[in-house]
Amino acid sequence: MAKSFEPENKLPNIIGQGTKIVGDIQTNGDIRIDGNIEGNINSKGKVVIGSNGLIKGEVFCSNAEVAGSLNGKISVGELLSLKASSKVNGDIKTGKLNIEPGAVFSGTCNMGSQETTGAVQSPPKEFKK
């Protein structure tokens, strides 16, 4: 039986400070954002938004750590960590949530198992290819 080939990405993707991307990002691996993204992110791995990072759009991933700013919805299958310097303006769906004192969050939050929250939703059609 044929096995579908999906390259395994061992190195994290990094969007450095001073970089701005307008458009959607899809990756099988982890991604760290220290720059600006205007668009949606779909990752099968972990998404890290550094303290200088800014995302305007939706994020779909298995784990996430936010130290910067997110303006939009985030859907995390397992653990979402909001660091003290984070600013989230939008809705959260996650399996587990960790919020440090000082984090700013404005929006709604659905938390719990995937069956009850629907945390791992199918990403929008433009991600499915």
FIDREN-948040 format. One record per residue: residue in one letter; residue number from 1; x, y, z of N, C-alpha, C in turn. Coordinates in nm, 3 decimals, decimal comma. Layout:
<zadrens>
+-----+-----+---------+---------+---------+---------+---------+---------+---------+---------+---------+
| res |   n |     nxx |     nyy |     nzz |    caxx |    cayy |    cazz |     cxx |     cyy |     czz |
+-----+-----+---------+---------+---------+---------+---------+---------+---------+---------+---------+
|   a | NUM |       X |       Y |       Z |       X |       Y |       Z |       X |       Y |       Z |
...
+-----+-----+---------+---------+---------+---------+---------+---------+---------+---------+---------+
</zadrens>
This chain:
<zadrens>
+-----+-----+---------+---------+---------+---------+---------+---------+---------+---------+---------+
| res |   n |     nxx |     nyy |     nzz |    caxx |    cayy |    cazz |     cxx |     cyy |     czz |
+-----+-----+---------+---------+---------+---------+---------+---------+---------+---------+---------+
|   m |   1 |   0,083 |  -0,116 |   0,000 |   0,000 |   0,000 |   0,000 |   0,089 |   0,125 |   0,000 |
|   a |   2 |   0,053 |   0,220 |  -0,082 |   0,132 |   0,342 |  -0,092 |   0,113 |   0,429 |   0,032 |
|   k |   3 |   0,221 |   0,490 |   0,071 |   0,220 |   0,577 |   0,188 |   0,233 |   0,721 |   0,139 |
|   s |   4 |   0,144 |   0,809 |   0,186 |   0,154 |   0,948 |   0,142 |   0,278 |   1,011 |   0,205 |
|   f |   5 |   0,346 |   1,089 |   0,124 |   0,470 |   1,153 |   0,170 |   0,439 |   1,290 |   0,224 |
|   e |   6 |   0,474 |   1,313 |   0,348 |   0,460 |   1,443 |   0,410 |   0,593 |   1,476 |   0,475 |
|   p |   7 |   0,667 |   1,573 |   0,420 |   0,800 |   1,601 |   0,475 |   0,792 |   1,641 |   0,622 |
|   e |   8 |   0,884 |   1,589 |   0,699 |   0,891 |   1,621 |   0,841 |   0,988 |   1,737 |   0,859 |
|   n |   9 |   0,941 |   1,841 |   0,923 |   1,021 |   1,961 |   0,940 |   1,077 |   1,962 |   1,082 |
|   k |  10 |   1,207 |   1,937 |   1,097 |   1,269 |   1,933 |   1,230 |   1,310 |   2,073 |   1,278 |
|   l |  11 |   1,333 |   2,165 |   1,185 |   1,373 |   2,300 |   1,222 |   1,250 |   2,389 |   1,230 |
|   p |  12 |   1,245 |   2,479 |   1,329 |   1,130 |   2,569 |   1,338 |   1,138 |   2,677 |   1,230 |
|   n |  13 |   1,022 |   2,723 |   1,186 |   1,014 |   2,837 |   1,095 |   1,020 |   2,962 |   1,181 |
|   i |  14 |   1,096 |   3,062 |   1,138 |   1,110 |   3,184 |   1,216 |   1,083 |   3,305 |   1,127 |
|   i |  15 |   0,990 |   3,389 |   1,173 |   0,963 |   3,517 |   1,108 |   1,025 |   3,623 |   1,199 |
|   g |  16 |   1,137 |   3,680 |   1,155 |   1,216 |   3,769 |   1,240 |   1,156 |   3,907 |   1,258 |
|   q |  17 |   1,206 |   3,975 |   1,363 |   1,164 |   4,112 |   1,392 |   1,197 |   4,200 |   1,273 |
|   g |  18 |   1,106 |   4,290 |   1,238 |   1,126 |   4,378 |   1,123 |   1,071 |   4,320 |   0,994 |
|   t |  19 |   1,024 |   4,195 |   0,997 |   0,966 |   4,131 |   0,879 |   0,815 |   4,141 |   0,887 |
|   k |  20 |   0,752 |   4,175 |   0,773 |   0,606 |   4,181 |   0,766 |   0,561 |   4,091 |   0,652 |
|   i |  21 |   0,466 |   4,003 |   0,681 |   0,410 |   3,914 |   0,580 |   0,261 |   3,941 |   0,572 |
|   v |  22 |   0,212 |   3,962 |   0,450 |   0,070 |   3,977 |   0,426 |   0,027 |   3,854 |   0,347 |
|   g |  23 |  -0,052 |   3,768 |   0,410 |  -0,096 |   3,644 |   0,347 |  -0,103 |   3,533 |   0,449 |
|   d |  24 |  -0,153 |   3,418 |   0,406 |  -0,170 |   3,304 |   0,494 |  -0,046 |   3,217 |   0,498 |
|   i |  25 |  -0,023 |   3,153 |   0,614 |   0,092 |   3,064 |   0,633 |   0,039 |   2,927 |   0,673 |
|   q |  26 |   0,090 |   2,824 |   0,608 |   0,055 |   2,687 |   0,643 |   0,184 |   2,608 |   0,659 |
|   t |  27 |   0,198 |   2,536 |   0,773 |   0,320 |   2,459 |   0,798 |   0,288 |   2,332 |   0,874 |
|   n |  28 |   0,370 |   2,230 |   0,852 |   0,357 |   2,105 |   0,927 |   0,438 |   2,110 |   1,056 |
|   g |  29 |   0,529 |   2,207 |   1,066 |   0,617 |   2,215 |   1,182 |   0,583 |   2,332 |   1,272 |
|   d |  30 |   0,677 |   2,361 |   1,363 |   0,662 |   2,473 |   1,456 |   0,696 |   2,603 |   1,385 |
|   i |  31 |   0,640 |   2,713 |   1,437 |   0,670 |   2,844 |   1,380 |   0,680 |   2,946 |   1,494 |
|   r |  32 |   0,778 |   3,036 |   1,482 |   0,795 |   3,145 |   1,578 |   0,782 |   3,276 |   1,502 |
|   i |  33 |   0,701 |   3,367 |   1,556 |   0,679 |   3,495 |   1,492 |   0,729 |   3,606 |   1,582 |
|   d |  34 |   0,830 |   3,679 |   1,536 |   0,879 |   3,798 |   1,605 |   0,853 |   3,922 |   1,522 |
|   g |  35 |   0,798 |   3,903 |   1,402 |   0,763 |   4,013 |   1,313 |   0,612 |   4,032 |   1,310 |
|   n |  36 |   0,561 |   4,084 |   1,196 |   0,418 |   4,111 |   1,180 |   0,360 |   4,020 |   1,073 |
|   i |  37 |   0,244 |   3,963 |   1,103 |   0,172 |   3,879 |   1,008 |   0,031 |   3,935 |   0,994 |
|   e |  38 |  -0,010 |   3,963 |   0,871 |  -0,149 |   3,999 |   0,843 |  -0,205 |   3,886 |   0,759 |
|   g |  39 |  -0,268 |   3,791 |   0,826 |  -0,322 |   3,673 |   0,758 |  -0,340 |   3,562 |   0,859 |
|   n |  40 |  -0,381 |   3,448 |   0,810 |  -0,409 |   3,333 |   0,896 |  -0,290 |   3,239 |   0,902 |
|   i |  41 |  -0,276 |   3,169 |   1,015 |  -0,168 |   3,071 |   1,033 |  -0,232 |   2,936 |   1,066 |
|   n |  42 |  -0,189 |   2,834 |   0,995 |  -0,234 |   2,697 |   1,021 |  -0,110 |   2,611 |   1,040 |
|   s |  43 |  -0,090 |   2,560 |   1,162 |   0,029 |   2,481 |   1,193 |  -0,011 |   2,352 |   1,263 |
|   k |  44 |   0,050 |   2,242 |   1,222 |   0,028 |   2,115 |   1,291 |   0,115 |   2,107 |   1,416 |
|   g |  45 |   0,206 |   2,202 |   1,433 |   0,296 |   2,205 |   1,547 |   0,260 |   2,319 |   1,641 |
|   k |  46 |   0,365 |   2,379 |   1,699 |   0,350 |   2,486 |   1,798 |   0,370 |   2,622 |   1,731 |
|   v |  47 |   0,287 |   2,718 |   1,770 |   0,301 |   2,856 |   1,724 |   0,346 |   2,938 |   1,843 |
|   v |  48 |   0,458 |   3,010 |   1,827 |   0,509 |   3,099 |   1,932 |   0,506 |   3,241 |   1,876 |
|   i |  49 |   0,439 |   3,330 |   1,949 |   0,438 |   3,471 |   1,913 |   0,529 |   3,541 |   2,013 |
|   g |  50 |   0,646 |   3,583 |   1,967 |   0,744 |   3,648 |   2,054 |   0,693 |   3,782 |   2,105 |
|   s |  51 |   0,764 |   3,842 |   2,199 |   0,719 |   3,967 |   2,262 |   0,705 |   4,082 |   2,163 |
|   n |  52 |   0,778 |   4,077 |   2,051 |   0,766 |   4,181 |   1,947 |   0,674 |   4,137 |   1,834 |
|   g |  53 |   0,620 |   4,016 |   1,841 |   0,536 |   3,962 |   1,735 |   0,395 |   4,019 |   1,738 |
|   l |  54 |   0,337 |   4,032 |   1,617 |   0,200 |   4,081 |   1,603 |   0,133 |   4,001 |   1,493 |
|   i |  55 |   0,016 |   3,945 |   1,524 |  -0,063 |   3,873 |   1,425 |  -0,199 |   3,937 |   1,417 |
|   k |  56 |  -0,242 |   3,970 |   1,295 |  -0,377 |   4,015 |   1,267 |  -0,440 |   3,909 |   1,178 |
|   g |  57 |  -0,515 |   3,818 |   1,240 |  -0,575 |   3,709 |   1,165 |  -0,608 |   3,594 |   1,258 |
|   e |  58 |  -0,641 |   3,478 |   1,199 |  -0,677 |   3,360 |   1,277 |  -0,561 |   3,263 |   1,284 |
|   v |  59 |  -0,552 |   3,193 |   1,398 |  -0,445 |   3,096 |   1,420 |  -0,508 |   2,961 |   1,454 |
|   f |  60 |  -0,465 |   2,856 |   1,384 |  -0,506 |   2,718 |   1,409 |  -0,378 |   2,639 |   1,435 |
|   c |  61 |  -0,367 |   2,571 |   1,552 |  -0,245 |   2,496 |   1,582 |  -0,272 |   2,395 |   1,693 |
|   s |  62 |  -0,171 |   2,312 |   1,722 |  -0,187 |   2,214 |   1,829 |  -0,145 |   2,271 |   1,964 |
|   n |  63 |  -0,044 |   2,358 |   1,968 |   0,002 |   2,425 |   2,090 |   0,041 |   2,567 |   2,055 |
|   a |  64 |   0,031 |   2,658 |   2,152 |   0,069 |   2,797 |   2,125 |   0,119 |   2,864 |   2,251 |
|   e |  65 |   0,212 |   2,958 |   2,231 |   0,264 |   3,041 |   2,338 |   0,263 |   3,185 |   2,286 |
|   v |  66 |   0,194 |   3,273 |   2,358 |   0,181 |   3,412 |   2,314 |   0,248 |   3,504 |   2,415 |
|   a |  67 |   0,347 |   3,579 |   2,368 |   0,411 |   3,682 |   2,448 |   0,390 |   3,819 |   2,385 |
|   g |  68 |   0,349 |   3,820 |   2,258 |   0,324 |   3,944 |   2,184 |   0,176 |   3,973 |   2,172 |
|   s |  69 |   0,135 |   4,019 |   2,053 |  -0,003 |   4,062 |   2,032 |  -0,072 |   3,978 |   1,926 |
|   l |  70 |  -0,198 |   3,947 |   1,952 |  -0,282 |   3,873 |   1,858 |  -0,416 |   3,944 |   1,848 |
|   n |  71 |  -0,451 |   3,986 |   1,728 |  -0,581 |   4,046 |   1,702 |  -0,656 |   3,952 |   1,608 |
|   g |  72 |  -0,737 |   3,865 |   1,666 |  -0,812 |   3,768 |   1,588 |  -0,838 |   3,644 |   1,670 |
|   k |  73 |  -0,899 |   3,545 |   1,608 |  -0,933 |   3,420 |   1,677 |  -0,814 |   3,327 |   1,681 |
|   i |  74 |  -0,808 |   3,244 |   1,788 |  -0,705 |   3,141 |   1,798 |  -0,772 |   3,012 |   1,843 |
|   s |  75 |  -0,739 |   2,904 |   1,773 |  -0,794 |   2,773 |   1,804 |  -0,676 |   2,677 |   1,826 |
|   v |  76 |  -0,664 |   2,628 |   1,950 |  -0,550 |   2,545 |   1,990 |  -0,602 |   2,411 |   2,039 |
|   g |  77 |  -0,549 |   2,303 |   1,984 |  -0,594 |   2,170 |   2,020 |  -0,556 |   2,127 |   2,160 |
|   e |  78 |  -0,439 |   2,168 |   2,206 |  -0,391 |   2,123 |   2,337 |  -0,374 |   2,240 |   2,433 |
|   l |  79 |  -0,255 |   2,299 |   2,443 |  -0,224 |   2,400 |   2,544 |  -0,195 |   2,536 |   2,482 |
|   l |  80 |  -0,262 |   2,638 |   2,534 |  -0,235 |   2,778 |   2,499 |  -0,180 |   2,846 |   2,623 |
|   s |  81 |  -0,061 |   2,907 |   2,611 |   0,001 |   2,981 |   2,721 |   0,006 |   3,129 |   2,686 |
|   l |  82 |  -0,056 |   3,212 |   2,771 |  -0,050 |   3,357 |   2,754 |   0,050 |   3,411 |   2,854 |
|   k |  83 |   0,162 |   3,462 |   2,805 |   0,267 |   3,516 |   2,890 |   0,227 |   3,654 |   2,943 |
|   a |  84 |   0,299 |   3,704 |   3,043 |   0,266 |   3,831 |   3,109 |   0,260 |   3,948 |   3,011 |
|   s |  85 |   0,341 |   3,944 |   2,906 |   0,347 |   4,056 |   2,810 |   0,246 |   4,042 |   2,696 |
|   s |  86 |   0,164 |   3,937 |   2,697 |   0,074 |   3,912 |   2,584 |  -0,049 |   4,002 |   2,586 |
|   k |  87 |  -0,098 |   4,030 |   2,464 |  -0,221 |   4,107 |   2,445 |  -0,302 |   4,033 |   2,338 |
|   v |  88 |  -0,413 |   3,974 |   2,380 |  -0,499 |   3,899 |   2,288 |  -0,633 |   3,968 |   2,281 |
|   n |  89 |  -0,672 |   4,007 |   2,159 |  -0,801 |   4,069 |   2,134 |  -0,875 |   3,980 |   2,035 |
|   g |  90 |  -0,956 |   3,888 |   2,086 |  -1,028 |   3,796 |   2,000 |  -1,071 |   3,673 |   2,077 |
|   d |  91 |  -1,133 |   3,581 |   2,008 |  -1,187 |   3,462 |   2,072 |  -1,084 |   3,351 |   2,080 |
|   i |  92 |  -1,092 |   3,273 |   2,189 |  -1,000 |   3,162 |   2,213 |  -1,080 |   3,033 |   2,223 |
|   k |  93 |  -1,032 |   2,929 |   2,154 |  -1,081 |   2,792 |   2,174 |  -0,958 |   2,707 |   2,200 |
|   t |  94 |  -0,954 |   2,638 |   2,313 |  -0,834 |   2,561 |   2,348 |  -0,869 |   2,445 |   2,440 |
|   g |  95 |  -0,784 |   2,347 |   2,442 |  -0,800 |   2,235 |   2,534 |  -0,764 |   2,276 |   2,676 |
|   k |  96 |  -0,648 |   2,341 |   2,692 |  -0,601 |   2,388 |   2,822 |  -0,549 |   2,530 |   2,806 |
|   l |  97 |  -0,561 |   2,610 |   2,913 |  -0,521 |   2,749 |   2,907 |  -0,437 |   2,785 |   3,028 |
|   n |  98 |  -0,323 |   2,850 |   3,003 |  -0,235 |   2,898 |   3,109 |  -0,218 |   3,048 |   3,089 |
|   i |  99 |  -0,258 |   3,127 |   3,189 |  -0,248 |   3,273 |   3,178 |  -0,161 |   3,325 |   3,292 |
|   e | 100 |  -0,052 |   3,393 |   3,257 |   0,035 |   3,456 |   3,358 |  -0,024 |   3,589 |   3,401 |
|   p | 101 |   0,001 |   3,630 |   3,525 |  -0,044 |   3,762 |   3,570 |   0,017 |   3,871 |   3,482 |
|   g | 102 |  -0,065 |   3,965 |   3,440 |  -0,019 |   4,073 |   3,353 |  -0,066 |   4,057 |   3,209 |
|   a | 103 |  -0,105 |   3,936 |   3,171 |  -0,155 |   3,913 |   3,036 |  -0,287 |   3,986 |   3,018 |
|   v | 104 |  -0,311 |   4,037 |   2,897 |  -0,434 |   4,109 |   2,866 |  -0,512 |   4,026 |   2,764 |
|   f | 105 |  -0,639 |   3,998 |   2,796 |  -0,723 |   3,920 |   2,707 |  -0,861 |   3,983 |   2,699 |
|   s | 106 |  -0,909 |   4,008 |   2,578 |  -1,041 |   4,064 |   2,556 |  -1,111 |   3,980 |   2,450 |
|   g | 107 |  -1,217 |   3,911 |   2,489 |  -1,289 |   3,824 |   2,397 |  -1,354 |   3,711 |   2,474 |
|   t | 108 |  -1,396 |   3,608 |   2,401 |  -1,456 |   3,493 |   2,466 |  -1,358 |   3,377 |   2,466 |
|   c | 109 |  -1,379 |   3,284 |   2,559 |  -1,291 |   3,168 |   2,570 |  -1,374 |   3,043 |   2,591 |
|   n | 110 |  -1,351 |   2,942 |   2,508 |  -1,408 |   2,809 |   2,526 |  -1,292 |   2,715 |   2,553 |
|   m | 111 |  -1,298 |   2,646 |   2,666 |  -1,186 |   2,563 |   2,708 |  -1,237 |   2,426 |   2,750 |
|   g | 112 |  -1,155 |   2,326 |   2,727 |  -1,188 |   2,190 |   2,768 |  -1,147 |   2,093 |   2,661 |
|   s | 113 |  -1,202 |   1,974 |   2,665 |  -1,164 |   1,871 |   2,568 |  -1,212 |   1,911 |   2,428 |
|   q | 114 |  -1,152 |   1,853 |   2,327 |  -1,185 |   1,884 |   2,189 |  -1,332 |   1,854 |   2,160 |
|   e | 115 |  -1,386 |   1,750 |   2,222 |  -1,524 |   1,713 |   2,197 |  -1,620 |   1,822 |   2,244 |
|   t | 116 |  -1,586 |   1,888 |   2,357 |  -1,678 |   1,988 |   2,412 |  -1,656 |   2,126 |   2,354 |
|   t | 117 |  -1,533 |   2,160 |   2,317 |  -1,507 |   2,295 |   2,268 |  -1,497 |   2,304 |   2,117 |
|   g | 118 |  -1,466 |   2,194 |   2,052 |  -1,439 |   2,199 |   1,909 |  -1,310 |   2,272 |   1,881 |
|   a | 119 |  -1,214 |   2,266 |   1,974 |  -1,091 |   2,344 |   1,965 |  -1,015 |   2,319 |   1,836 |
|   v | 120 |  -1,006 |   2,195 |   1,794 |  -0,936 |   2,169 |   1,670 |  -1,040 |   2,164 |   1,560 |
|   q | 121 |  -1,077 |   2,281 |   1,514 |  -1,172 |   2,291 |   1,406 |  -1,096 |   2,273 |   1,276 |
|   s | 122 |  -1,171 |   2,244 |   1,173 |  -1,110 |   2,243 |   1,042 |  -1,078 |   2,386 |   1,007 |
|   p | 123 |  -0,957 |   2,410 |   0,957 |  -0,924 |   2,545 |   0,915 |  -1,010 |   2,586 |   0,797 |
|   p | 124 |  -1,013 |   2,714 |   0,766 |  -1,092 |   2,759 |   0,652 |  -1,054 |   2,687 |   0,524 |
|   k | 125 |  -1,145 |   2,685 |   0,426 |  -1,126 |   2,612 |   0,301 |  -0,997 |   2,649 |   0,230 |
|   e | 126 |  -0,953 |   2,774 |   0,241 |  -0,832 |   2,815 |   0,170 |  -0,708 |   2,742 |   0,219 |
|   f | 127 |  -0,713 |   2,681 |   0,341 |  -0,601 |   2,605 |   0,392 |  -0,601 |   2,462 |   0,340 |
|   k | 128 |  -0,716 |   2,412 |   0,299 |  -0,727 |   2,273 |   0,256 |  -0,686 |   2,263 |   0,110 |
|   k | 129 |  -0,583 |   2,186 |   0,086 |  -0,535 |   2,168 |  -0,052 |  -0,491 |   2,028 |  -0,073 |
+-----+-----+---------+---------+---------+---------+---------+---------+---------+---------+---------+
</zadrens>
